[in-house]
């Protein structure tokens, strides 16, 4: 059996983020299962648990002045197929920032401290 995992993400996306990425984020916000994602990924931002505050949220907004999208998401799910890690790896190329910038976190139900997620340092 899997353990509940809390996920939190709050990022600006690069101006050149493809429409397909935005469409997939919309699907996740609407509780739809994207074809290219592990099964049950639709729960990422549409489910809570009693192991953390029973909340979930999703917001995909567009800033016309800056011509870019921002995404905020928080939820809990049993991370059976590595849905949380998959999501962070999938999103990371489109996060607007520099290496070391905070992206979010994930936290297993039996751990007090979350695993922080940052934009990775560039390989040399």
Secondary structure, 3 states (H helix, E strand, C coil): CCCEEEEEEEEEECCCCCHHHHHHHHHHHCCCCCCCCCCCHHHCCCCCCCCCCCCCEEEEEEECCCCEEEEEEEEEEECCCCHHHHHHHHHHCCECCCCCCEEEEEEECCCCCCEEEECCCCCC
